[in-house]
Amino acid sequence: MGILKKAGALGVAKLVYDQARKPQNQERIKQAMNRVKDRRDHGRPR
């Protein structure tokens, strides 16, 4: 059972990696990261 779980996790990781390499998805990832950073930093004194 453990082997199947690891194989499934590896398959999902490869899918995420392949999608992240596409240029249009890289831009989406950057935008999402910026939104998270803005939310996290919002309200903190600088």
Buried (B, 14 or more C-beta within 10 A) or exposed (E): EEEEEEEEEEEEEEEEEEEEEEEEEEEEEEEEEEEEEEEEEEEEEE
